[in-house]
Amino acid sequence: MRSKTIKKIDLYQYMVYIIFIVVLIFFAVWLGPSFFSRSNLLNITRQTAMVSVMAVAMTFIIASGQIDLSIGAVVALSALISAWLLEKTDSIALALFCALLVGTLVGMINGLLVTYLKIPAFLATLGMMSIIRGSAMWMTATKAITIRNTTFNNVFGMGTIAGVPIVLLWTLIALLIGHVALRYLPYGKKVLAIGGNQTSAFYSGINITRIKIMVFAVMGFASAFAGIIYSARMQTARYTYGEGDEMNVIAAVVLGGTSMAGGSGNIIGAVVGSLLLGVINNGLIIGGLDTSQQQIVRGIIILLAVALSTFNTKERT
């Protein structure tokens, strides 16, 4: 009986790769060679880079038994901050530092609300999402800010190295750091311990408050970096950036093998999950489906992700 259970859990962990291959085969049959053109595949990596970076950090959030709904708003705010500072000073270093600092501070505030005020993460980050999104709108009076710094736009947006999009390299760096931290560093093991059994983690000497604040702070940092990529890719910043990204990121993480109940995480699976969502969106656009139909499919994917997570949790118990 035990061996059968292990096989089922392993199947769940590899589910995102199976679905990814099935989806690729489906679009290959439906759309033909145009879908697998080099330019289209590279375009998918560019479109999913922001979600992929945030999915790495969200894996730690969900693995610790928490949730963060403020990430899309942080994306917009950091994009606007970096664009505004570039317009005023043309200093890339200052723009990066301030945008990332603000994102990290927002994450820390989320962590403080959850740990010290004992506000459920869902409600704390939902309220923060409204505050941050409103601040982004008020900051620019809903107007866009154009970014004219070509170096910034190339390094964090549409630039390439030997034909490889730089944003793909940023994704791979985030994946590598996240995978090593989760699997091999004490920090990752503590995150998993807290998500698996917070009481046991407390009695084993883990500083739960500090780890949770760190997890939210890293999520804020990653969201801010995603906002920087957004603004560089589009060469402009808008308060609408990141709208709905929280759902895409959560779906990618759960599809990638991280249980909504906490205690498990899969960084590589989360990134593949984000690529899966990007492939589906791209394929549906090429296939001629409109925005409403794309939203329907995206909703189905999210339901599938939650259903798989629930199934995995029941199997483990």
Secondary structure, 3 states (H helix, E strand, C coil): CHHHHHHHHHHHHCHHHHHHHHHHHHHHHHHHHHCCCHHHHHHHHHHHHHHHHHHHHHHHHHHCCCCCCCHHHHHHHHHHHHHHHHHHHCCHHHHHHHHHHHHHHHHHHHHHHHHCCCCCHHHHHHHHHHHHHHHHHHHHCCCCEECCCHHHHHHHHHCEECCEEHHHHHHHHHHHHHHHHHHHCHHHHHHHHHHHCHHHHHHCCCCHHHHHHHHHHHHHHHHHHHHHHHHHHHCEECCCCCCCHHHHHHHHHHHCCCCCCCCCCCHHHHHHHHHHHHHHHHHHHHCCCCHHHHHHHHHHHHHHHHHHHHHHHHHHC
